[in-house]
């Protein structure tokens, strides 16, 4: 059985859910200003962004940090 992580705000949340939340809170334009990646700034979509984020650890880390920050508002 996987170990529980009660203090990890990302535990049990998919990357897709994180991205959908950020798009809802910030919109693509502001998201692209906060995190400078092409999949947010040029013809943005959830699927293209997920593909990029799954292959690019530094970008995924920025998205996850912004997600955690958005929860504290």
Secondary structure, 3 states (H helix, E strand, C coil): CCCCCCCCCCCCCCHHHHHHHHHHHHHHHHHHHHCCCHHHHCCCCHHHHHHHHHHCHHHHHHHHHHHHHHHCC
